[in-house]
Structures are given as C-alpha cells and as structure tokens.
Amino acid sequence: MSLKDKLATSYMVLENQIAKNDPLSDIRSKAIQQFENQGFPTKKEEAWKYTSLNSVLKPDYNVFAKKEKAIEYKDVKPYFIHDIETYKIVFIDGIYSSHLSETSHEGLDVCLMSAALSKPKYKEVIDTYFNKVAKEDDSLTALNTAFTKEGAYIYIPKSKVVEKPIEIIHFATGVEDALMLQPRNLVVVEENAQVQIIERHQSLTSHPVLTNVVTEMFVGKNAVLDYYKIQNDLESASLIDNTYISQEGNSNASVHTFSFGGKLTRNNLNYYHKGEYIDSTLKGITILNDKQHVDHYTLVDHAAPNCESHQDYKGIFSEKSVGVFNGKILVDRIAQKTNAFQQNNNILLDDTATINTKPQLEIFADDVKCSHGCTIGQLDPEALFYLKSRGIPEKEAKGLLTYAFANNVLESVRIPEVQKRINKLIANKLGINLGLDF
C-alpha cells in the first residue's frame, strides 16, 4: 500500500475517533479531498523542481504512534535553550509531555491545540484564525489540516509583552519502526503585543521519521513576532515545514531558519501583508554535508504600500549535499513605496556539492525599491593563503572564513542564548574550534 493510500485509510479511522461535534469536520473533509486529488508534490511542479520526495515516502510509516515512550529531561536537556527561563510546549512522538513542558494561562495562552479545539472558551479565536492564512490548495498543507489533532496554541492578547521566550519542541523516540508526525501550530499576536518563539524538531532514533508541520501566525497592528527555527536532526529524519504569516499594519515579524542537518528538509515560508508600514525579515543559515538536502521556498506578498521585506540566506555545502533556494517577492500594483531586498549567497566546499538558486521578483508597482541576487562560489584562495601564512592550520582557516561568511545573519538574532547556541552548532558542523567566546 502506498503512503497516499495508507493516509486515506488512516483518515477514516481518525474520523471515527473524533467526536461528532468536531469543529473542524467540514474543513477536514475538504482538506483530505484536496490531498487525494493532488497527492504528494513531484518534481514536475515548478515549486518542487529541485526536490524529490520519493526517498522519504518509501518507509511504511505509522500515521499514529501506537505506543508511548517516556523520556527524562536529562536525556534531552541539550536540545533545550536551558540557560534561560522559557515557556515550553513539548511533544514526544506527537503526544504532549506534561512533565517536560511549562505552559501558562496567566495573561496569555501557551497551551495545546487539542485544548483549543475542544474547549468553548477558545472557539472565537479558532473560528477567526484557524486555517485562514494557510494555502488550501497546497497538498501537504491540506494533508496536515485533515489530520490536525495536536500542536502548539499560542495566544498573546493586546499590549502583552511576553517576558520570556516560548519553546516548541517535538521529539521522536523510535517507538515505531517508522513514524509520520503532523503537528499543527497556531500563533496569534494581538495589537501592540510582543513574543519570541523557538521551534525545534528532533529525532532521537535511527528509525525513519517524517514530519509534516503547519504553523499559522497572525501578527496584529504594531505587534512584534521574533521566531527561530533550529533544524539539526539525524539523517533518519525528514521535515516539511509549512509556515504562513499574516501581518497587519506597522507590525514586525522576523523568522530565522538555521538548517544544519536531516535527510531532507523543505521550508515553505510565506508572508502576507495586510496593512501599511510592515517590516518582514527572513534570514537563514544552511550548513550541510554527506547527502543531506535542504530546500528553502519563500514568498513575500506585498499587497499594501510603504512596507519593507529583507531576505538574506547563506548556504555552505560540502561532500554530496544539495541546497535549494527558491525565493519570490510579489509586489501588488497598489503597493507603492515598497522596499524589498532578497539575497542568497552560497559556498561550495567540494565539487560534488550542489546548489540550485532562483531568486524572483514579480513587480506590478512602479515606485518601489526592489533588489534580488545570488552568488555561488568557493572560499577565496588568497584569504585562505593569508590565514595559513599567519600560522593558522588549513582546517581552522577554512572554518574562520566560512564562519565570517555566515556571521552577518547571526547579528540580527535578538536572544543572546540562541545566538550562543547557533555559534556552537556552526562550530560543531564545521568540525573545528573557532576559538571564539561562546
């Protein structure tokens, strides 16, 4: 049985398990039909031209974990930002872990999607925001919508400045021979509110894990959202990350994506402007080796005047790794005075590594400042020679140059402890001691 057929069968099982008063009943039915009509994306689609899912769809995935496996904090402590206080929403094989989590309902809601879907007090927010910005015609998003059961629900009311970051962490333990996870997150940041969020998906097993996650984020007027995705998984794990952000006037939303590992990672990051004077930031660092594959697909839809967006993605690829960047800036005819910047710079450390990059501008307004570009190259041999002539070994010299290449992305990280963690991950990924004060 193909995975598509297995998912169709599993949906019928899920439908029987869910209560008859399921608020998502009609939405689920339409979504599963959409997925069955489209199926999994293939390389015949322009947006997936350089990324094939064939290898990650082969295992016989369990769609629902049949067993539960407890893990201790000491075993997973390295995956938390443990040197600062944070709210935590932790899932183990798709199931909420209360003893590893720290949720809250004191002046804000940091809790579970399952609670928000089942309790009347959350109905207004769910009706207003759930599935309102996610692409209904995207087959993988539709698949997640059909199977929505659990995930993070974060609601920040008007003028609330959240004093500590929120961590969303998903662990896979290998409780099944192969497991497919489909978390659904909803983040609502009301007018004048501010929040910082850190998200991580981490496999603890050599068993295949495929995660298809959807996150919808709504940023109100004058609100600030600061979001960090840390992707440094095992080569048995694959991640398809679908993120949709709707911004109101004068808001600021930034997403930093750090992709350092995993069998296959696809990041779909979509911004939609719903007002004037919006600021959107999309930045990322990718460092790959072996046969790892990372695909960044971005869209910024400038639908209002006087807005800005800044995209800056850096990639470092070695051995037989493959990187993809497919970024699009869309400027509507009424979006005058738009200032949009997009840049993708890449270094290939080996001749066997591959990068496919396609920055795009689609502009229908005439009074704008928009730029896009990409570079693909190798380390500067003269700079490398200079460092070696000063007594720095070649491996460390290459590490310093690659670190300097990616460092400007780190400058905009607003949580010092996250910046420190990313520095360590970069050093580990490059296999060197940079001699910096982390």
C-alpha positions, -999 to +999 in steps of 0.1 A: +000+000+000+014+034-009+017+061+017-011+081+000-035+052+002-025+045+038-032+081+047-066+079+031-074+048+052-060+063+084-082+094+079-113+072+080-100+058+113-094+093+126-128+104+115-144+076+135-124+085+166-132+122+167-164+134+183-193+142+161-192+178+173-157+182+159-154+220+150-131+211+120-153+184+105-161+203+072-126+217+070-111+182+074-133+167+047-124+193+021-087+191+030-085+153+027-103+155-007-078+182-018-049+159-008-064+129-025-069+149-057-033+163-057-013+137-039+023+143-029+042+170-049+066+159-076+095+174-095+071+181-123+058+210-103+078+242-107+080+248-069+094+213-064+116+212-094+148+205-074+134+184-046+121+149-049+101+133-020+105+097-034+131+086-010+113+098+021+080+084+011+093+048+008+092+037+045+060+021+059+051+049+083+027+046+111+004+076+110-004+074+147+020+062+174+006+030+189+029+031+219+041+058+244+077+061+255+087+083+284+120+102+282+138+120+310+148+157+310+185+148+315+184+128+282+171+157+261+185+187+280+210+196+252+180+203+229+165+230+251+177+266+255+183+257+291+204+287+302+174+310+303+138+306+316+113+298+289+077+285+285+079+250+270+054+230+249+070+196+244+057+166+224+070+130+223+060+111+192+032+135+187+019+132+223+020+161+248+046+157+275+033+174+307+065+167+328+088+183+302+065+213+295+058+246+312+026+261+298+006+292+310-028+308+311-017+338+332-022+368+310-016+348+278-023+313+265+006+289+259-010+255+256-022+228+233-041+228+200-062+199+212-074+220+241-082+250+219-102+228+195-122+212+223-130+240+248-157+266+241-136+295+255-112+292+226-139+289+199-139+326+189-101+325+183-103+292+164-131+304+142-113+337+135-079+323+127-076+286+122-069+277+085-074+313+075-039+320+060-027+285+052-029+277+015-058+254+010-046+243-025-012+231-012-015+193-009+009+189+021-008+217+040-042+201+032-029+168+045-019+184+078-053+201+081-071+169+076-051+152+104-049+182+127-050+167+162-022+182+183+003+210+183+010+244+200-016+270+206-002+304+215-024+335+220-009+368+231-035+394+239-034+431+231-004+450+245+011+420+262+049+418+261+058+382+269+087+383+294+104+350+284+107+331+251+084+301+242+100+268+231+081+244+209+099+210+207+089+178+191+108+146+199+107+113+180+119+084+201+117+054+177+088+039+194+076+028+159+097+014+131+088+044+110+066+073+121+049+102+104+040+133+125+017+161+116+018+189+142-004+220+138+006+252+154-015+284+157+002+317+169-019+348+174-001+380+185-027+408+190-022+445+186+009+460+203+019+426+217+054+411+216+067+375+217+098+354+209+094+317+199+119+289+193+109+258+174+128+225+171+120+190+157+144+164+170+147+127+163+163+105+189+163+074+168+177+059+136+142+048+126+127+069+098+107+099+109+087+122+085+073+154+100+048+175+080+041+205+102+019+236+095+022+268+115-002+297+111+009+330+126-011+363+128+007+395+138-016+424+147-011+461+144+021+473+159+029+438+172+063+421+171+070+385+164+105+370+167+107+334+156+136+310+154+137+275+138+166+253+148+170+223+124+198+200+132+184+165+130+197+130+123+199+116+088+170+093+095+146+123+099+129+144+072+110+176+078+084+195+056+078+228+074+049+250+061+048+284+078+022+311+070+024+346+084-003+373+081+008+408+092-013+439+100-001+475+097+031+487+115+039+451+126+073+435+126+078+398+120+111+380+117+119+344+111+155+330+113+159+294+100+191+275+109+193+243+088+222+221+098+210+185+093+184+159+084+178+136+055+156+161+037+143+194+049+118+216+030+110+250+044+079+268+029+078+303+044+050+326+033+044+362+043+012+381+036+009+419+041-025+432+053-016+468+060+009+496+056+044+502+072+050+465+078+085+451+083+093+414+074+126+397+079+135+363+066+170+351+073+187+317+073+220+298+075+224+264+059+254+241+065+252+207+050+274+177+044+271+140+034+239+136+013+217+160+032+192+181+013+176+214+023+151+234+002+141+269+012+110+282-006+099+317+004+072+341-006+066+377+005+033+391-008+035+429-007-002+438-010+000+473+007+021+504+002+050+516+024+062+481+035+097+465+037+110+430+035+145+417+039+157+382+029+192+370+035+201+333+032+236+319+034+245+284+024+276+263+030+277+229+012+302+201+013+305+165+002+274+154-018+249+177-001+222+196-020+208+230-013+179+248-029+167+284-026+136+295-044+126+329-032+098+351-046+089+387-039+054+397-052+046+434-053+009+443-060+001+473-082-011+493-051+020+485-031+038+517-039+069+527-019+078+491-013+114+484-002+122+447-008+156+430-006+165+394-014+199+378-014+211+342-015+249+336-012+264+302-012+298+285-008+306+250-023+334+234-003+335+203-026+330+198-063+304+172-056+281+195-036+251+212-054+232+244-051+201+254-071+191+290-065+163+310-081+156+345-066+125+361-082+108+395-084+073+400-097+065+437-096+033+455-107+040+488-090+063+515-104+075+534-073+095+507-055+130+498-044+135+461-050+166+440-055+175+404-057+206+384-063+225+352-057+262+341-057+278+307-058+315+303-053+343+288-033+364+301-005+388+329-015+421+312-021+440+345-013+423+349+020+429+313+028+466+316+019+468+348+041+455+330+072+477+299+066+507+322+063+499+335+097+503+300+112+466+290+112+461+254+101+441+250+068+411+234+085+408+262+111+414+288+084+386+274+063+364+274+094+371+310+101+363+321+066+330+301+064+320+315+099+327+351+087+307+344+056+276+334+077+281+357+106+260+387+095+228+366+097+236+360+134+238+397+141+200+401+139+193+373+164+177+391+194+181+363+220+217+361+231+214+325+243+201+314+209+229+332+192+253+314+215+237+280+207+239+286+169+275+296+172+282+262+189+263+244+162+282+261+134+315+252+151+304+216+155+291+214+120+324+227+106+343+203+128+366+230+143+372+250+174+369+286+163+384+299+194+355+324+200+339+332+233+306+314+231 
